[in-house]
Amino acid sequence: MKVKRNNFTENEISKALKIYNYFIENSLSNFEEKKLSKSTFNLLLKKIKKNKLPFILATKDNEVIGLAFVNNFREKSGYRFSYEHSIYIDPAFINKGYGNKVLKELVKICKKIAKIKNLIAVIGGKNNFASINIHKKNGFDYIGTIKKAGFKKNRWVDSIYMQKRL
Ligand SMILES: CC(C)(COP(=O)(O)OP(=O)(O)OC[C@H]1O[C@@H](n2cnc3c(N)ncnc32)[C@H](O)[C@@H]1OP(=O)(O)O)[C@@H](O)C(=O)NCCC(=O)NCCS
């Protein structure tokens, strides 16, 4: 597995969006209810780049198999040292150790960015064991649960917060 940062081809962006949209449509891990358009996804990429935050793609045999990025945790200025990250692995490649590797790489990159003092995972659904597991393995502490924080696919979904101080 290789990791690519910030400069991507159109094809790579399309594949990353396909993975992202898969989990919007088929899981409770992401609280969006409608797939993102290419232009909205490009705006997200642009914002992250402008804020000098990492956006990475994981590739295997030159194919994108995952994505991860860091975004503001909340917009109010006092939160400027706290960031929320997201990570998605192609469903055909889950449970093979890639998620753990991508998260490790993302943390490594974040440690070199002085303003990132807190990395916060907001995990959709208390049954998202894979996500909880990789965060534990990478030194994230369980902070708490916001019960029924989201409503998706006709059910209430908890948000699990996990944090790592950098
Ligand atoms: C969460 C996600 C990134 C993990 O990626 P992955 O490549 O599957 O993760 P890994 O294979 O590195 O590790 C998964 C771990 O969880 C464990 N796991 C998976 N499903 C499990 C379950 N139902 N119960 C208990 N443990 C489970 C695996 O055994 C593995 O642990 P191990 O290596 O110690 O055996 C991936 O599943 C994903 O993209 N999910 C949807 C989006 C998402 O939830 N993203 C996180 C948002 S913060």
PDBQT file of the ligand as one rigid body, heavy atoms in Angstrom, charges set to zero:
ROOT
HETATM    1  C1  LIG A 201     -13.359   1.850   9.804  1.00  0.00    +0.000 C 
HETATM    2  C2  LIG A 201     -12.522   1.438   8.595  1.00  0.00    +0.000 C 
HETATM    3  C3  LIG A 201     -11.762   2.632   8.075  1.00  0.00    +0.000 C 
HETATM    4  C4  LIG A 201     -11.526   0.379   9.076  1.00  0.00    +0.000 C 
HETATM    5  O1  LIG A 201     -10.717  -0.033   7.987  1.00  0.00    +0.000 OA
HETATM    6  P1  LIG A 201     -10.247  -1.548   7.828  1.00  0.00    +0.000 P 
HETATM    7  O2  LIG A 201      -9.279  -1.599   6.719  1.00  0.00    +0.000 OA
HETATM    8  O3  LIG A 201     -11.426  -2.432   7.759  1.00  0.00    +0.000 OA
HETATM    9  O4  LIG A 201      -9.513  -1.748   9.236  1.00  0.00    +0.000 OA
HETATM   10  P2  LIG A 201      -8.421  -2.808   9.646  1.00  0.00    +0.000 P 
HETATM   11  O5  LIG A 201      -8.549  -4.037   8.810  1.00  0.00    +0.000 OA
HETATM   12  O6  LIG A 201      -7.096  -2.145   9.673  1.00  0.00    +0.000 OA
HETATM   13  O7  LIG A 201      -8.801  -3.090  11.145  1.00  0.00    +0.000 OA
HETATM   14  C5  LIG A 201     -10.111  -3.414  11.520  1.00  0.00    +0.000 C 
HETATM   15  C6  LIG A 201     -10.055  -4.053  12.884  1.00  0.00    +0.000 C 
HETATM   16  O8  LIG A 201     -11.366  -4.107  13.443  1.00  0.00    +0.000 OA
HETATM   17  C7  LIG A 201     -11.690  -5.460  13.734  1.00  0.00    +0.000 C 
HETATM   18  N1  LIG A 201     -13.114  -5.655  13.446  1.00  0.00    +0.000 N 
HETATM   19  C8  LIG A 201     -13.746  -5.524  12.271  1.00  0.00    +0.000 A 
HETATM   20  N2  LIG A 201     -15.042  -5.799  12.420  1.00  0.00    +0.000 NA
HETATM   21  C9  LIG A 201     -15.229  -6.148  13.725  1.00  0.00    +0.000 A 
HETATM   22  C10 LIG A 201     -16.358  -6.558  14.487  1.00  0.00    +0.000 A 
HETATM   23  N3  LIG A 201     -17.553  -6.659  13.933  1.00  0.00    +0.000 N 
HETATM   24  N4  LIG A 201     -16.175  -6.808  15.790  1.00  0.00    +0.000 NA
HETATM   25  C11 LIG A 201     -14.958  -6.695  16.364  1.00  0.00    +0.000 A 
HETATM   26  N5  LIG A 201     -13.841  -6.301  15.688  1.00  0.00    +0.000 NA
HETATM   27  C12 LIG A 201     -13.991  -6.040  14.378  1.00  0.00    +0.000 A 
HETATM   28  C13 LIG A 201     -10.812  -6.288  12.833  1.00  0.00    +0.000 C 
HETATM   29  O9  LIG A 201     -10.632  -7.576  13.356  1.00  0.00    +0.000 OA
HETATM   30  C14 LIG A 201      -9.523  -5.471  12.834  1.00  0.00    +0.000 C 
HETATM   31  O10 LIG A 201      -8.808  -5.643  14.037  1.00  0.00    +0.000 OA
HETATM   32  P3  LIG A 201      -7.486  -6.554  14.108  1.00  0.00    +0.000 P 
HETATM   33  O11 LIG A 201      -6.577  -6.067  13.032  1.00  0.00    +0.000 OA
HETATM   34  O12 LIG A 201      -6.958  -6.275  15.470  1.00  0.00    +0.000 OA
HETATM   35  O13 LIG A 201      -7.957  -7.928  13.891  1.00  0.00    +0.000 OA
HETATM   36  C15 LIG A 201     -13.376   0.793   7.480  1.00  0.00    +0.000 C 
HETATM   37  O14 LIG A 201     -14.080  -0.285   8.001  1.00  0.00    +0.000 OA
HETATM   38  C16 LIG A 201     -14.348   1.770   6.869  1.00  0.00    +0.000 C 
HETATM   39  O15 LIG A 201     -14.011   2.434   5.907  1.00  0.00    +0.000 OA
HETATM   40  N6  LIG A 201     -15.582   1.835   7.441  1.00  0.00    +0.000 N 
HETATM   41  C17 LIG A 201     -16.619   2.721   7.003  1.00  0.00    +0.000 C 
HETATM   42  C18 LIG A 201     -16.319   4.154   7.299  1.00  0.00    +0.000 C 
HETATM   43  C19 LIG A 201     -15.996   4.429   8.728  1.00  0.00    +0.000 C 
HETATM   44  O16 LIG A 201     -16.638   3.972   9.649  1.00  0.00    +0.000 OA
HETATM   45  N7  LIG A 201     -14.963   5.240   8.922  1.00  0.00    +0.000 N 
HETATM   46  C20 LIG A 201     -14.518   5.715  10.213  1.00  0.00    +0.000 C 
HETATM   47  C21 LIG A 201     -15.062   7.093  10.425  1.00  0.00    +0.000 C 
HETATM   48  S1  LIG A 201     -14.149   7.925  11.681  1.00  0.00    +0.000 SA
ENDROOT
TORSDOF 0
